[in-house]
Amino acid sequence: MNGISQTLDPAIARSLLRELGESARAFRFEVAPNPCVGAAVLAGSKVVSRGFHRVWGGPHAEVDALRLAAESSVPQSEWDTMLVTLEPCSTTGKTPACVDAIKRSGIRRVIVGALDPDPRHRGRGLEILEEAGIEVLVDPVPSPLQDVAPHFLHWNDNERVRRPRPWTIAKWAQTLTGQLSPPEDIGGGRWISGPTSVAEVHKLRGRVDAIVTGVGTVLHDDPRLTVRPMGAPGLAVDPSNLSKGSPPPQGPARIVLDSWLRTSPTARLFEESQDGELAGPVVIVALPGADPIRRRALEAAGATVHTSRGMDRFTLDLRDLWSWLWSQGYQRVLLETGPTLLRNALDAGFVDQLRIYTGNVRGGEGESLAPWLTEAKLLERLHRESGQDAVLEAFLR
Ligand SMILES: NC(=O)c1ccc[n+]([C@@H]2O[C@H](COP(=O)([O-])OP(=O)(O)OC[C@H]3O[C@@H](n4cnc5c(N)ncnc54)[C@H](OP(=O)(O)O)[C@@H]3O)[C@@H](O)[C@H]2O)c1
C-alpha cells in the first residue's frame, strides 16, 4: 500500500481493516442484502471510534463511526483519517450518501479496503472524495468482500441486477420433525415457538418492506401480520431506522397470494390496529379470472387487489410476482407462510436468507421441510438459541 502517511503504520492500518471486516460480519443477517461494513475514525494512530452498519435501513458504518467519534473525548479538529472496509456510497438510498458525511467531518484521508463491486457505483465514491481534496488510498488486501459479505457479491451479479427482485427472507417455525404445524393439541394447533422467538419475529417484521403469505395461512391462522411491540421496550420498529421509507411508518405491507380471492373480508388482517401496532396496507394478489364480486368485497374491507399472471390457469407466477414486488419499492421482504408457498418459492430460487425456529415439539401436521433442509446449500450458517427454541440462520446459495 503506497502513500499511507508516516503518522499511520501501514501494518496497523491493515490489521485494523481486517479486524473491522471480521467484526462487521456479526451483523450479516441484520444488514443483508447490504454488505457487512466496518469503519474507524482515527486521530494520528489513535482509534477514536469504530462504527458498523448494524441494521438494514440504518446508518452506514461511516456515519456510525462519525457519530461515536462525536461522543468521544477527542475533538473533531483532531480526526484526520477514516478507515472503511468498503468504498463509501455516493448515492442516497435508504440513508443519505456517506461521502457527504465524510466531507462534512473534516477528515483528510480515507483508506478503503475494497471498491464497490457494483459497476454502476464502482470508484464514484472515491472520485467524489478526491474532488473534495480528501486523500484516498485503496488497500484491497485486508478485507476481501468474498470473506465478509459473499451474499453481497451474489446480490450484485449480472443476472440479479438485470432482473431485480426483492431480497427475500423466509422465516418459519418447525417441530423437531420439520413440520410447520404442531399436533392439534399443542399451541392451539398453531404455535410451535416460544414468546422470545415471537418477539424476535416482530422485530424482524419491522425491518422489512413487506410480508408475503399464502391464502392457506390466512384461512387457517387468520393472522394479523403486523409489527407489535410485545410489551417489551425496543422490540417494535426502531424510529431511527425510519429514514426514507425503511420500513414504511405504517409497518410493512401485507401481501397475500390468493389466486381466487378466498380471503374473507372479515379476516383479522382488516381489523383496526391496536395501540403501538404497526399495520401496513393489505394487498391481495389474484389471477385475472378471480370473481369481481369477491374483489369488490375485499376492496370495501380495505384491501388493494392486484391481478398477476398465472404460470398456468391455476397458479400465480412467482417470477412475475417477485419482479412486481420490486417495482412497488419492496426491496426486502419476509416470507411468512405455510409449506405450499414456501416450497414453491424455495424451489424457484427466490429465497435468499433463512431464519428457522425449531421448537421442542415432536410430530406435527403437513409436509416436513427436514429433507429439503438436509439437501440445501447454506452459506454463513449460524446456530443460536432463542428462549427454549433452536434457531438456524443462513444465506441460501
Ligand atoms: N410454522 C410456521 O412458521 C407457519 C407459518 C405460516 C403458516 N403455517 C401453517 O401452514 C399451514 C398453511 O399452509 P399451506 O401450505 O396450506 O398454505 P400457504 O403456503 O400459506 O398458502 C398456499 C396457498 O397460496 C396460494 N398460492 C398462490 N400462488 C401460489 C404459488 N405460486 N405457489 C404456492 N401457493 C400459491 C394457493 O392458494 P390458491 O390457489 O387458492 O391461490 C396455495 O394453496 C397452516 O396450518 C398454518 O398454520 C405455519
The ligand as an SDF file (V2000), in Angstrom:
LIG
                    3D

 48 52  0  0  0  0  0  0  0  0999 V2000
  -44.7710  -22.7630   11.2900 N   0  0  0  0  0  0  0  0  0  0  0  0
  -44.8160  -21.6880   10.5410 C   0  0  0  0  0  0  0  0  0  0  0  0
  -43.8570  -20.9230   10.5110 O   0  0  0  0  0  0  0  0  0  0  0  0
  -46.0460  -21.4160    9.7260 C   0  0  0  0  0  0  0  0  0  0  0  0
  -46.1680  -20.1880    9.0590 C   0  0  0  0  0  0  0  0  0  0  0  0
  -47.3000  -19.9770    8.3120 C   0  0  0  0  0  0  0  0  0  0  0  0
  -48.2690  -20.9760    8.2180 C   0  0  0  0  0  0  0  0  0  0  0  0
  -48.0980  -22.1310    8.8680 N   0  0  0  0  0  0  0  0  0  0  0  0
  -49.1080  -23.2190    8.7620 C   0  0  0  0  0  0  0  0  0  0  0  0
  -49.1650  -23.6210    7.4090 O   0  0  0  0  0  0  0  0  0  0  0  0
  -50.4910  -24.0770    7.1270 C   0  0  0  0  0  0  0  0  0  0  0  0
  -50.9590  -23.4320    5.8450 C   0  0  0  0  0  0  0  0  0  0  0  0
  -50.0400  -23.7470    4.8470 O   0  0  0  0  0  0  0  0  0  0  0  0
  -50.4710  -24.0910    3.3680 P   0  0  0  0  0  0  0  0  0  0  0  0
  -49.3160  -24.7810    2.7600 O   0  0  0  0  0  0  0  0  0  0  0  0
  -51.7980  -24.7660    3.3740 O   0  0  0  0  0  0  0  0  0  0  0  0
  -50.7340  -22.6640    2.7590 O   0  0  0  0  0  0  0  0  0  0  0  0
  -49.7900  -21.4360    2.3100 P   0  0  0  0  0  0  0  0  0  0  0  0
  -48.4800  -21.9160    1.8200 O   0  0  0  0  0  0  0  0  0  0  0  0
  -49.8270  -20.4080    3.3670 O   0  0  0  0  0  0  0  0  0  0  0  0
  -50.6270  -20.8850    1.0910 O   0  0  0  0  0  0  0  0  0  0  0  0
  -50.7120  -21.6780   -0.0590 C   0  0  0  0  0  0  0  0  0  0  0  0
  -51.7550  -21.1240   -0.9960 C   0  0  0  0  0  0  0  0  0  0  0  0
  -51.2890  -19.9210   -1.5880 O   0  0  0  0  0  0  0  0  0  0  0  0
  -51.8650  -19.7780   -2.8640 C   0  0  0  0  0  0  0  0  0  0  0  0
  -50.8590  -19.5180   -3.8830 N   0  0  0  0  0  0  0  0  0  0  0  0
  -51.0000  -18.6150   -4.8760 C   0  0  0  0  0  0  0  0  0  0  0  0
  -49.9700  -18.6720   -5.6920 N   0  0  0  0  0  0  0  0  0  0  0  0
  -49.1360  -19.6190   -5.2410 C   0  0  0  0  0  0  0  0  0  0  0  0
  -47.9170  -20.1340   -5.7060 C   0  0  0  0  0  0  0  0  0  0  0  0
  -47.3270  -19.6730   -6.8070 N   0  0  0  0  0  0  0  0  0  0  0  0
  -47.3370  -21.1160   -5.0110 N   0  0  0  0  0  0  0  0  0  0  0  0
  -47.9150  -21.6030   -3.8830 C   0  0  0  0  0  0  0  0  0  0  0  0
  -49.1020  -21.1650   -3.4020 N   0  0  0  0  0  0  0  0  0  0  0  0
  -49.7010  -20.1660   -4.0850 C   0  0  0  0  0  0  0  0  0  0  0  0
  -52.5390  -21.1150   -3.1820 C   0  0  0  0  0  0  0  0  0  0  0  0
  -53.9350  -20.9730   -2.9930 O   0  0  0  0  0  0  0  0  0  0  0  0
  -54.8490  -20.5010   -4.2380 P   0  0  0  0  0  0  0  0  0  0  0  0
  -54.5980  -21.4900   -5.3250 O   0  0  0  0  0  0  0  0  0  0  0  0
  -56.2140  -20.5020   -3.7140 O   0  0  0  0  0  0  0  0  0  0  0  0
  -54.3230  -19.1660   -4.5770 O   0  0  0  0  0  0  0  0  0  0  0  0
  -51.9880  -22.0630   -2.1500 C   0  0  0  0  0  0  0  0  0  0  0  0
  -52.8550  -23.0840   -1.7890 O   0  0  0  0  0  0  0  0  0  0  0  0
  -51.3450  -23.7440    8.3160 C   0  0  0  0  0  0  0  0  0  0  0  0
  -51.5420  -24.9080    9.0550 O   0  0  0  0  0  0  0  0  0  0  0  0
  -50.5080  -22.7730    9.1000 C   0  0  0  0  0  0  0  0  0  0  0  0
  -50.7470  -22.8430   10.4790 O   0  0  0  0  0  0  0  0  0  0  0  0
  -47.0150  -22.3860    9.6220 C   0  0  0  0  0  0  0  0  0  0  0  0
  1  2  1  0
  2  3  2  0
  2  4  1  0
  4  5  1  0
  4 48  2  0
  5  6  2  0
  6  7  1  0
  7  8  2  0
  8  9  1  0
  8 48  1  0
  9 10  1  0
  9 46  1  0
 10 11  1  0
 11 12  1  0
 11 44  1  0
 12 13  1  0
 13 14  1  0
 14 15  2  0
 14 16  1  0
 14 17  1  0
 17 18  1  0
 18 19  2  0
 18 20  1  0
 18 21  1  0
 21 22  1  0
 22 23  1  0
 23 24  1  0
 23 42  1  0
 24 25  1  0
 25 26  1  0
 25 36  1  0
 26 27  1  0
 26 35  1  0
 27 28  2  0
 28 29  1  0
 29 30  1  0
 29 35  2  0
 30 31  1  0
 30 32  2  0
 32 33  1  0
 33 34  2  0
 34 35  1  0
 36 37  1  0
 36 42  1  0
 37 38  1  0
 38 39  2  0
 38 40  1  0
 38 41  1  0
 42 43  1  0
 44 45  1  0
 44 46  1  0
 46 47  1  0
M  CHG  2   8   1  16  -1
M  END
$$$$
